[in-house]
Amino acid sequence: MKIRLFSSLTLLAFLLVLTNCQKDEIQTTEQAKNISLEYFDYFSRDVPDHLYDRGGMWIGNDSIANRQAALGRLLFYDPILSKNNLISCASCHQQSKAFSDNLEFSTGLFGEQTTRNSMALVNAGFQRRFFWDFSGDGLEKEVMKPIQNHIEMGIENIEQLTQKLQQSTHYPVLFEEVFRQSVITEGNLSLAIATFVKSIYCYDSKYDQGMTTEFANFTRSEEAGMSLFFGKAGCGGCHNAPHFTSNWTANIGLDMTYEDKGAGNGSFKIPSLRNIELTAPYMHDARFTTLAEVVDHYDHGVKNHKSLNWYLQDRSVHPRQPKRLNLSDHEKQDLIAFLKTLTDESMLKAERFSDPF
């Protein structure tokens, strides 16, 4: 269900050019004189019950949240949030790529590269901690960090950004429409963006559909891969269903020594595996380009780091050694087949998540 509401401004379609342009050629929303918000029914969709199993920050069905998400969507795609009006949140989190960017490292406002792979945005409303190193706490705070990062979007302090938005022709009107106040603050700015990010959830993958039919829709290979995932391969120990992530960090034996220590001792956030086939390259440093390489790592490539996660340890031997799965080629193919059932194609095409410009 889509609800269209219009502010006192007249809707005017315009094109936002993000590539192959110089700064003075960018047609940002700052140059648009008439904009209105497009509201969708973000938070009352037919989400299956099993997605609620782990709680988290879920908002629920709320007309106010729908309004905030509509404004957040506009801000998410608007490069006005960057220092030079060239980079938006969507530059590194693209809907067609499951809100990742498929690059080893993302390119920031001055052409510099980030130091870690861009993590896909999915089901953030069910998670408590974010970023590869779990830095900070709370999504409303976290969404502001890329904006302030000197490589990514380059805003030195948020007051500069709120003043920039305040001076635009339309944002004061839109913030008043949503928050009932035309003064733009860091609090309502971050709340709008965070609410939109929380609305980006997938619930219609082949796996989700199979939950109601005892996976009668699975092929033999996918079913065998699911048994491996939750059984012999042990993937489900860290990638807990239904969101296929965990609210902790882990050292997964990528190296014996780490230049980037993550949250400490080479431990990094366990990312969600939803839409995983679309979000290559993998790991915080993008070292693996295919799912086959990831499976090979867990099969026989885990290194015996002193902080190795206990799920990856062979506790039947002493001294401790990394677990070796010794999967056959056929089993590896089955495991990858199961991982692909976690893709939600509808999320990639949903208008409510799309570029509003």
Backbone torsions as a table, in degrees:
resi	resn	phi	psi	omega
1	MET	NA	130.4	180.0
2	LYS	-120.3	133.0	-179.5
3	ILE	-115.7	125.0	177.8
4	ARG	-107.3	120.6	175.7
5	LEU	-122.9	145.6	-176.8
6	PHE	-121.4	136.8	176.2
7	SER	-76.6	-173.4	-179.8
8	SER	-69.3	-12.8	177.2
9	LEU	-82.9	152.2	178.1
10	THR	-86.1	135.1	-178.6
11	LEU	-69.6	129.7	177.1
12	LEU	-132.8	122.2	178.8
13	ALA	-75.3	142.3	177.4
14	PHE	-151.7	161.0	-175.9
15	LEU	-105.7	131.6	178.4
16	LEU	-104.5	115.5	-178.4
17	VAL	-97.1	121.3	-176.2
18	LEU	-107.9	-18.4	-173.6
19	THR	-122.1	157.8	177.0
20	ASN	55.9	35.2	-179.6
21	CYS	-130.5	148.9	170.1
22	GLN	-83.1	164.8	-176.6
23	LYS	-55.1	-42.2	-175.9
24	ASP	-77.1	-4.1	178.4
25	GLU	-99.6	-10.3	-176.2
26	ILE	-66.1	125.4	177.7
27	GLN	-93.7	78.8	-179.7
28	THR	-80.3	170.3	178.5
29	THR	-64.4	-17.1	176.8
30	GLU	-59.1	-28.8	-177.8
31	GLN	-93.0	-1.9	179.2
32	ALA	-91.5	132.6	-175.2
33	LYS	-93.9	-16.5	-176.6
34	ASN	-136.8	114.4	178.7
35	ILE	-138.2	144.7	169.8
36	SER	-135.9	157.9	-179.9
37	LEU	-82.1	145.9	175.9
38	GLU	-110.4	115.9	-175.0
39	TYR	-96.3	136.8	174.9
40	PHE	-120.3	162.3	177.2
41	ASP	-85.7	75.0	-171.4
42	TYR	-66.9	-38.0	-164.6
43	PHE	-115.1	20.7	176.2
44	SER	-134.4	38.1	179.6
45	ARG	-83.3	170.8	-177.3
46	ASP	-80.3	69.8	-179.8
47	VAL	-78.7	128.4	-178.7
48	PRO	-65.2	148.4	-175.2
49	ASP	-58.0	-32.8	-173.7
50	HIS	-66.5	-18.2	177.8
51	LEU	-71.1	-18.5	-177.4
52	TYR	-88.5	0.7	-172.1
53	ASP	-58.8	-30.3	-173.5
54	ARG	-108.0	5.4	175.8
55	GLY	62.4	-129.9	-179.2
56	GLY	102.1	-141.2	-173.3
57	MET	-102.1	22.8	-173.8
58	TRP	-56.5	134.6	-177.2
59	ILE	-83.7	-47.0	-176.3
60	GLY	95.2	-174.8	-178.1
61	ASN	-77.3	112.6	-173.5
62	ASP	-151.6	118.4	-178.0
63	SER	-64.5	-31.8	177.0
64	ILE	-65.8	-42.5	177.7
65	ALA	-62.1	-36.8	177.0
66	ASN	-60.7	-40.5	179.0
67	ARG	-66.9	-42.8	179.1
68	GLN	-64.5	-40.0	179.5
69	ALA	-65.4	-35.7	178.5
70	ALA	-62.9	-43.3	176.7
71	LEU	-68.7	-39.7	178.3
72	GLY	-61.0	-37.7	177.5
73	ARG	-61.0	-44.1	178.3
74	LEU	-60.4	-46.8	-179.9
75	LEU	-65.5	-38.6	-178.0
76	PHE	-58.8	-36.6	-176.4
77	TYR	-96.6	-1.1	-173.8
78	ASP	-97.1	119.1	179.3
79	PRO	-71.4	-1.5	174.7
80	ILE	-60.9	-19.5	179.4
81	LEU	-73.8	-10.9	178.5
82	SER	-99.0	160.9	-175.5
83	LYS	-61.4	-37.8	-176.2
84	ASN	-109.8	14.8	176.9
85	ASN	61.0	30.3	-178.6
86	LEU	-116.3	-22.4	-173.3
87	ILE	-120.6	132.5	174.3
88	SER	-115.8	171.1	174.4
89	CYS	-57.9	-37.1	-177.5
90	ALA	-71.2	-11.9	177.5
91	SER	-62.2	-35.9	-179.1
92	CYS	-104.8	-9.0	-178.3
93	HIS	-131.1	86.5	-172.0
94	GLN	-97.8	132.0	-176.2
95	GLN	-56.5	-42.6	-177.1
96	SER	-65.3	-17.3	179.9
97	LYS	-113.0	31.5	179.6
98	ALA	57.6	36.6	178.3
99	PHE	60.8	37.8	164.5
100	SER	-124.1	-166.2	-179.8
101	ASP	-132.0	0.6	176.5
102	ASN	61.8	18.2	176.2
103	LEU	-105.5	156.0	175.5
104	GLU	-60.5	-53.1	174.9
105	PHE	-137.9	143.4	-175.9
106	SER	-77.7	154.5	179.8
107	THR	-98.8	129.7	-177.8
108	GLY	-90.6	-167.4	-170.2
109	LEU	-68.5	-25.0	179.3
110	PHE	-110.6	19.3	177.0
111	GLY	87.2	-3.3	177.2
112	GLU	-75.9	156.7	179.9
113	GLN	-102.5	146.8	175.3
114	THR	-69.2	167.5	-176.4
115	THR	-96.5	-7.1	177.8
116	ARG	-136.8	156.2	178.3
117	ASN	-64.9	141.8	-179.9
118	SER	-70.5	119.8	-179.0
119	MET	-79.4	136.2	179.4
120	ALA	-64.9	144.8	176.1
121	LEU	-96.7	115.0	177.9
122	VAL	-158.0	133.1	176.0
123	ASN	52.2	36.2	-179.8
124	ALA	-63.8	-26.1	179.3
125	GLY	-65.6	-12.5	178.8
126	PHE	-103.7	3.2	-177.4
127	GLN	-112.1	159.5	-177.1
128	ARG	-110.4	-29.7	-176.5
129	ARG	-127.9	152.0	-171.1
130	PHE	-137.2	170.9	-177.0
131	PHE	69.1	157.6	-175.1
132	TRP	-60.2	-32.0	-176.1
133	ASP	-105.3	10.8	179.2
134	PHE	61.5	22.6	-179.1
135	SER	-66.8	137.6	179.9
136	GLY	75.9	-176.8	-176.7
137	ASP	-157.5	130.3	178.0
138	GLY	95.8	127.9	-173.9
139	LEU	-63.6	-35.0	-179.3
140	GLU	-62.7	-31.1	175.2
141	LYS	-81.0	-37.9	-174.4
142	GLU	-66.3	-36.0	-176.4
143	VAL	-66.8	-18.4	-179.6
144	MET	-84.4	-17.9	-174.9
145	LYS	-65.5	-45.0	176.1
146	PRO	-62.4	-32.0	178.6
147	ILE	-64.1	-37.9	-178.1
148	GLN	-89.1	-10.9	-178.6
149	ASN	-65.8	132.6	-174.1
150	HIS	-66.9	-23.7	178.2
151	ILE	-87.5	-41.5	-170.8
152	GLU	-77.7	-66.4	-175.2
153	MET	-125.2	-14.8	162.5
154	GLY	75.1	15.7	176.9
155	ILE	-78.0	119.2	-174.4
156	GLU	-69.6	-38.2	172.2
157	ASN	-149.8	153.6	-171.9
158	ILE	-68.2	-27.2	178.3
159	GLU	-60.1	-36.4	176.2
160	GLN	-60.8	-40.1	-178.9
161	LEU	-71.2	-44.0	179.8
162	THR	-63.1	-36.1	176.8
163	GLN	-67.0	-38.2	178.5
164	LYS	-62.9	-44.6	178.4
165	LEU	-68.1	-36.9	-179.5
166	GLN	-62.9	-30.6	-178.2
167	GLN	-85.5	-5.3	178.2
168	SER	-72.8	163.9	-177.3
169	THR	-78.2	-18.3	-169.1
170	HIS	-125.1	-30.7	-173.9
171	TYR	-63.2	-38.3	176.0
172	PRO	-58.1	-38.4	179.0
173	VAL	-67.0	-42.1	-178.1
174	LEU	-70.4	-38.8	177.1
175	PHE	-65.7	-35.5	176.6
176	GLU	-67.9	-36.6	177.7
177	GLU	-62.1	-38.3	-175.7
178	VAL	-89.7	-45.6	-172.5
179	PHE	-105.1	-2.2	-179.2
180	ARG	64.5	26.7	172.7
181	GLN	-153.1	136.0	-176.7
182	SER	-86.1	-14.7	177.2
183	VAL	-76.2	120.7	-176.7
184	ILE	-88.3	124.1	-179.2
185	THR	-117.2	163.2	175.7
186	GLU	-59.6	-36.9	-177.9
187	GLY	-63.7	-48.9	-178.4
188	ASN	-77.6	-25.1	173.9
189	LEU	-64.1	-51.0	-178.5
190	SER	-67.7	-34.5	179.4
191	LEU	-64.9	-41.4	179.6
192	ALA	-63.3	-47.7	-179.3
193	ILE	-64.6	-45.3	-178.8
194	ALA	-62.6	-37.7	180.0
195	THR	-66.0	-39.4	175.5
196	PHE	-63.4	-44.5	179.4
197	VAL	-60.8	-39.9	178.0
198	LYS	-63.3	-28.0	-178.5
199	SER	-76.3	-11.9	-178.4
200	ILE	-83.7	85.5	179.5
201	TYR	-130.1	150.8	177.9
202	CYS	-113.0	139.4	-175.9
203	TYR	-146.7	6.4	-173.3
204	ASP	-125.5	35.7	175.6
205	SER	-76.6	170.8	176.8
206	LYS	-60.8	-35.3	177.1
207	TYR	-62.8	-46.8	-180.0
208	ASP	-62.1	-42.0	178.7
209	GLN	-63.4	-34.8	-178.7
210	GLY	-73.0	-17.8	-178.8
211	MET	-61.0	-27.8	-176.8
212	THR	-93.5	-5.6	-176.9
213	THR	-125.2	16.3	-175.0
214	GLU	54.9	35.8	174.5
215	PHE	61.4	36.1	175.1
216	ALA	-65.8	-18.8	179.9
217	ASN	-83.3	-5.9	-178.2
218	PHE	-81.0	147.7	169.3
219	THR	-77.1	169.2	177.6
220	ARG	-61.1	-38.1	-179.7
221	SER	-66.2	-43.4	179.5
222	GLU	-65.0	-39.7	178.9
223	GLU	-66.4	-41.3	178.0
224	ALA	-64.9	-38.6	178.7
225	GLY	-65.4	-36.3	177.8
226	MET	-66.0	-39.7	177.4
227	SER	-63.1	-39.2	176.5
228	LEU	-65.9	-43.3	-176.5
229	PHE	-58.6	-46.7	-177.5
230	PHE	-92.5	-3.4	-177.9
231	GLY	-120.8	-107.3	-172.6
232	LYS	-53.3	-43.1	-177.0
233	ALA	-75.2	-25.8	174.8
234	GLY	72.1	18.1	-177.3
235	CYS	-63.2	-34.6	-176.1
236	GLY	-68.1	-10.4	177.9
237	GLY	-64.3	-37.6	177.9
238	CYS	-103.2	-37.4	-179.5
239	HIS	-95.3	76.5	-174.1
240	ASN	-71.0	133.4	171.0
241	ALA	-71.3	151.3	9.8
242	PRO	-92.0	-7.4	-176.2
243	HIS	-96.7	-6.8	174.6
244	PHE	57.0	43.6	174.1
245	THR	-151.5	-179.1	175.9
246	SER	-144.9	155.4	179.3
247	ASN	-90.7	49.3	172.5
248	TRP	-150.0	168.3	176.9
249	THR	-101.6	163.9	-179.5
250	ALA	-151.6	144.2	168.3
251	ASN	-90.6	119.9	-175.1
252	ILE	-108.2	20.6	173.4
253	GLY	69.2	36.3	177.2
254	LEU	-70.5	-37.9	-176.7
255	ASP	-144.7	167.3	172.8
256	MET	-87.2	-29.9	174.8
257	THR	-131.1	147.3	-175.7
258	TYR	-125.6	122.9	171.4
259	GLU	-70.4	-44.2	172.9
260	ASP	-93.7	110.2	-173.9
261	LYS	-89.6	-0.5	176.7
262	GLY	63.0	-128.9	177.7
263	ALA	-81.9	2.3	-178.1
264	GLY	127.3	132.5	176.4
265	ASN	58.1	33.6	177.1
266	GLY	72.1	24.6	178.3
267	SER	-96.2	135.7	-178.2
268	PHE	-134.0	160.1	178.2
269	LYS	-56.1	141.4	174.6
270	ILE	-84.9	108.2	-175.3
271	PRO	-75.1	156.8	174.4
272	SER	-68.0	143.1	177.3
273	LEU	-92.5	0.0	176.8
274	ARG	-64.7	132.5	-177.2
275	ASN	64.6	23.8	-172.8
276	ILE	-61.9	-29.8	-178.9
277	GLU	-67.8	-13.6	-176.3
278	LEU	-102.9	-2.3	-168.4
279	THR	-115.1	20.9	175.4
280	ALA	-61.6	152.8	0.3
281	PRO	-78.1	168.3	-169.4
282	TYR	-113.5	159.1	-177.7
283	MET	80.6	163.7	-175.6
284	HIS	-60.0	-29.2	-178.7
285	ASP	-106.4	11.6	173.7
286	ALA	57.8	33.7	-174.5
287	ARG	-74.7	-23.5	-178.6
288	PHE	-107.1	130.7	-176.5
289	THR	-99.1	-14.2	-178.9
290	THR	-134.1	158.8	174.9
291	LEU	-64.6	-31.6	178.5
292	ALA	-61.5	-39.1	178.4
293	GLU	-66.9	-37.5	178.1
294	VAL	-64.4	-45.7	179.5
295	VAL	-62.5	-40.5	178.3
296	ASP	-62.2	-37.4	178.0
297	HIS	-59.5	-51.0	-177.7
298	TYR	-70.7	-25.2	-180.0
299	ASP	-71.7	-48.4	-174.4
300	HIS	-147.3	6.5	-173.8
301	GLY	-107.9	0.4	-177.6
302	VAL	-66.6	130.1	-179.2
303	LYS	-93.8	152.4	-171.8
304	ASN	-86.0	62.1	178.4
305	HIS	-70.0	149.3	-177.7
306	LYS	-63.0	-23.3	-179.7
307	SER	-105.7	18.8	-178.3
308	LEU	-54.5	133.5	178.7
309	ASN	-57.4	139.2	-172.5
310	TRP	-66.2	-23.0	176.3
311	TYR	-64.9	-24.1	-177.8
312	LEU	-98.2	6.4	179.4
313	GLN	-96.1	142.4	172.4
314	ASP	-87.6	99.1	-174.0
315	ARG	-84.9	6.9	178.1
316	SER	-90.5	-6.1	-178.5
317	VAL	-124.1	158.6	176.6
318	HIS	-140.6	131.2	1.5
319	PRO	-69.9	165.9	-174.6
320	ARG	-56.1	141.6	176.7
321	GLN	-135.1	156.2	175.3
322	PRO	-66.1	145.9	177.6
323	LYS	-68.9	137.2	174.0
324	ARG	-114.1	121.1	-175.4
325	LEU	-81.6	-33.7	-179.3
326	ASN	53.3	47.2	177.6
327	LEU	-72.1	145.4	173.5
328	SER	-76.2	164.8	177.2
329	ASP	-58.3	-37.9	-179.8
330	HIS	-66.4	-40.9	178.7
331	GLU	-65.4	-38.1	177.5
332	LYS	-63.2	-40.3	177.9
333	GLN	-64.6	-39.1	178.6
334	ASP	-65.1	-41.8	-179.5
335	LEU	-62.8	-43.1	178.1
336	ILE	-66.0	-37.5	177.4
337	ALA	-60.1	-40.6	177.4
338	PHE	-65.9	-43.7	-179.7
339	LEU	-57.5	-32.7	-179.7
340	LYS	-73.5	-16.9	175.8
341	THR	-73.3	-7.4	-179.9
342	LEU	-89.1	4.9	179.6
343	THR	-84.2	130.1	177.7
344	ASP	-109.4	97.5	-177.6
345	GLU	-65.0	-32.4	-177.4
346	SER	-64.5	-32.5	178.5
347	MET	-62.8	-33.6	-176.6
348	LEU	-73.4	-16.7	-175.2
349	LYS	-116.9	-5.7	-174.3
350	ALA	-62.6	127.0	-178.3
351	GLU	-63.7	-31.4	-176.9
352	ARG	-65.2	-18.5	178.2
353	PHE	-101.7	-2.5	-168.5
354	SER	-83.6	168.9	179.0
355	ASP	-64.2	117.9	-176.8
356	PRO	-78.6	-6.8	-177.6
357	PHE	-92.8	NA	NA
